[in-house]
Amino acid sequence: MSSSVTSSTAARRVFDWRLRFGLLSLVWGFSFLFMKVGTDAFAPFQVTLGRLAFGTAVVAAAMAVKRERLPRGARTWAHLAVAGLLLNSLPFSLFAYSELTIPSSLAGICNATSPLWGMALSLVALSEDRPTRRRVAGLGIGFLGVLTVLGVWQGFHGLDVTGTTLALLASLSYPIGWIYVRRTLAGSSHSHLSLSGTQLGLATLQLAIVTPVFTSVPTSFPVLPLLSVAALGVLGTGLAFLIQYDLVAEVGPTTAQMVTYFTPVIATAAGVALLGESLSWSTPVGAVIVLAGAALTQSRPRTTPHSTVPDGTDTAPAPTRRGRVRQRSRV
């Protein structure tokens, strides 16, 4: 009887993990569609502000339920403010602006380049991340995939350079933020939920200050764009953060980070199926090459465990007591 109960519990845990993994892939993949619909009626800064506000509300509610305290110390708050800029307010805004001129599917694929930027930067900024043949090969393959997506052999004909550049800069902002967190907040005694929740709150404050300066109050609030912004915040930021937090705790960061490789696939499928975005052969082929390269750059011997916590869409690394974090892509 005991063996039967144990087997049943194990099966249920595997199902729950798969279900949550699939849900996280969906909400992050659909985040790019939500941004596209939101920018149809609202300015990109307004979309980002709404996203952060709704996401922060969800995480704040979770912190209240778990009775988590806010971090202490002005230095910690200053570091979290910089992390909020690099991991939330800046990349979220850049992606929103990029989708004014490029398809949501292309923005999702650009997001998948984040591990490539991270590996390249870590080789320079983090002395303990030594290059290996496999990781260097992955970096080369990944950027070959980027060139394929962009159609370099056609001279970038038909490509919106500004929008694509903004999306790539957004994906670059994430690893810069990860490295900053790794250097400044690793070893903190505060919980991952407390640190990341505060980070989201500070990012929301940043957008609350910037948005009125560069935008005017909307004259109307169409239902569909408004619901898209709410979904982007509640699902793609707040709920996604909590799901990823539990996934990392249950199955470990190595398995949980695999969601990164499903996000661009879902973003592309959603953009084509629901928004009628065009898709040339080079886009999916290049995306596969990018993901293969990214997978190689993230491969490493399983020696010391790493801990990660998402920032709510994309995935901010959380500091650990051992002072190491694992880098991941975020939406």
SVG drawing of the C-alpha trace seen along z (x, -y; Angstrom):
<svg xmlns="http://www.w3.org/2000/svg" viewBox="-14 -65 53 67">
<polyline fill="none" stroke="black" stroke-width="0.4" points="0.0,0.0 2.8,-2.4 4.5,-1.7 1.3,-2.4 0.8,-5.7 4.4,-6.8 4.1,-5.9 0.8,-7.9 2.3,-10.9 5.4,-10.8 3.2,-10.6 1.1,-13.5 4.2,-15.6 5.5,-14.9 2.1,-15.8 2.0,-19.1 5.5,-20.0 4.7,-19.4 1.5,-21.3 3.1,-24.3 6.1,-24.2 3.6,-24.2 1.7,-27.1 4.8,-29.1 5.9,-28.5 2.4,-29.7 2.3,-32.9 5.8,-33.9 5.2,-33.0 2.0,-35.0 3.6,-38.0 4.9,-39.2 1.4,-39.0 0.0,-40.9 2.5,-43.6 1.7,-43.9 -2.1,-44.3 -1.4,-46.7 0.7,-49.0 -2.2,-49.3 -3.9,-51.7 -1.3,-52.7 2.2,-54.2 5.0,-51.6 5.8,-53.3 2.2,-53.0 2.1,-49.3 5.2,-48.7 3.9,-50.7 0.7,-48.7 2.6,-45.4 4.8,-46.2 2.0,-47.5 -0.2,-44.4 2.8,-42.1 4.0,-43.8 0.5,-43.6 0.5,-39.8 3.9,-39.3 3.1,-41.7 0.0,-39.6 2.2,-36.5 4.6,-38.3 1.8,-39.3 0.4,-35.7 3.9,-34.4 4.6,-37.3 7.8,-38.2 9.5,-41.3 11.0,-44.0 14.8,-44.0 16.7,-46.4 19.6,-48.7 19.9,-51.6 22.7,-49.9 20.5,-46.8 17.7,-49.0 20.0,-50.9 21.3,-47.7 17.8,-46.4 16.8,-49.7 19.6,-49.2 18.6,-45.5 15.0,-46.7 16.2,-49.0 18.3,-46.4 16.0,-43.4 12.6,-44.9 11.8,-48.5 14.4,-48.9 14.0,-45.6 10.2,-45.6 10.1,-49.1 12.5,-48.3 10.5,-45.3 7.3,-47.3 8.8,-50.0 10.2,-47.4 6.8,-45.9 5.6,-49.2 7.4,-48.2 8.3,-44.5 6.1,-41.4 5.7,-39.9 7.1,-36.7 10.4,-38.4 10.6,-40.1 10.1,-36.6 13.0,-35.2 15.2,-38.2 14.5,-37.4 16.0,-34.0 19.4,-35.5 19.7,-36.6 21.7,-33.4 24.1,-34.1 24.7,-37.7 25.1,-36.4 27.7,-33.9 29.7,-36.4 29.6,-38.9 30.3,-36.4 33.5,-35.4 34.7,-39.0 33.1,-40.1 33.2,-36.9 36.6,-35.2 35.1,-32.0 33.2,-31.4 36.0,-30.0 35.3,-29.4 35.0,-25.9 35.0,-24.7 31.4,-23.7 30.3,-27.1 32.3,-29.0 30.9,-26.9 27.4,-27.5 28.0,-31.3 29.1,-31.1 26.2,-28.9 23.8,-31.2 24.9,-34.3 24.8,-32.5 21.1,-31.8 20.6,-35.5 22.0,-36.4 19.7,-33.8 16.6,-35.3 17.6,-38.7 18.2,-37.5 21.7,-38.8 22.2,-37.4 19.4,-39.7 21.1,-42.8 18.4,-42.9 15.8,-43.7 12.4,-44.4 13.8,-44.3 12.9,-47.2 16.4,-47.9 15.3,-50.2 12.7,-47.8 14.9,-44.7 17.8,-46.6 15.6,-47.6 14.5,-44.0 18.1,-42.8 19.2,-45.5 16.3,-44.4 17.7,-40.8 21.2,-42.2 20.0,-44.1 19.0,-40.9 22.5,-39.4 24.0,-42.8 21.5,-42.8 22.3,-39.2 26.0,-40.0 25.3,-43.1 23.1,-41.1 25.7,-38.4 28.4,-41.0 26.3,-43.1 23.6,-41.0 25.0,-37.4 25.1,-36.1 22.2,-38.3 20.4,-37.0 17.0,-38.2 14.7,-35.7 14.5,-35.4 10.9,-36.4 11.5,-39.5 14.4,-40.7 12.7,-40.1 9.4,-41.5 11.1,-44.7 13.0,-44.8 9.7,-44.7 8.3,-47.4 11.2,-49.7 10.9,-49.1 7.3,-50.1 8.2,-53.3 10.8,-54.1 8.1,-53.8 5.6,-55.8 8.1,-58.7 9.2,-58.4 5.8,-57.7 4.1,-61.0 7.1,-62.9 7.0,-61.2 3.4,-60.4 0.0,-62.0 -3.0,-60.4 -4.9,-58.1 -8.2,-59.6 -9.8,-56.1 -9.3,-52.7 -10.3,-50.0 -11.2,-46.8 -9.0,-44.4 -5.7,-46.4 -6.5,-47.0 -7.1,-43.3 -3.9,-42.5 -1.9,-44.8 -3.6,-43.3 -2.8,-39.8 0.8,-40.8 1.2,-42.0 -0.9,-39.4 0.1,-36.4 3.3,-37.2 5.0,-38.9 3.4,-38.3 2.0,-34.7 5.0,-33.7 7.3,-34.8 5.6,-32.7 5.4,-29.6 9.0,-29.8 9.9,-30.3 8.1,-27.0 9.6,-25.2 13.2,-26.0 12.5,-24.9 10.9,-21.6 12.8,-20.4 16.0,-22.6 17.2,-25.5 18.6,-23.3 15.2,-21.8 13.2,-25.0 15.3,-27.1 14.4,-24.9 11.2,-27.0 13.5,-29.5 13.6,-27.3 9.8,-27.0 9.0,-30.7 10.0,-31.8 8.2,-28.8 4.9,-29.8 5.5,-33.5 5.9,-32.8 2.9,-30.5 0.7,-33.0 1.8,-35.9 1.2,-33.9 -2.1,-32.3 -3.8,-35.1 -2.3,-38.3 -1.8,-37.1 1.9,-38.0 3.8,-36.8 6.6,-34.2 9.4,-33.6 11.3,-30.3 14.4,-32.0 12.6,-33.0 11.8,-29.5 15.1,-28.0 17.1,-30.8 15.2,-30.5 16.1,-26.8 19.8,-27.6 19.6,-30.3 18.1,-27.9 20.7,-25.2 23.5,-27.7 21.9,-29.0 21.6,-25.4 25.3,-24.8 26.3,-28.0 24.3,-27.0 25.7,-23.5 28.2,-22.9 29.2,-20.1 26.7,-19.4 28.9,-20.0 27.8,-22.9 24.0,-23.5 22.8,-27.0 19.8,-28.8 17.6,-31.1 14.5,-33.2 12.7,-34.9 11.9,-38.6 8.4,-38.0 8.7,-37.5 11.7,-37.1 13.8,-35.7 16.0,-37.6 18.7,-35.6 18.4,-35.4 21.5,-35.7 22.4,-32.7 24.4,-32.2 27.2,-30.7 27.4,-33.9 26.6,-32.3 23.6,-32.6 22.6,-30.8 21.8,-33.0 18.6,-32.6 16.6,-34.3 13.5,-36.4 10.6,-37.7"/>
</svg>
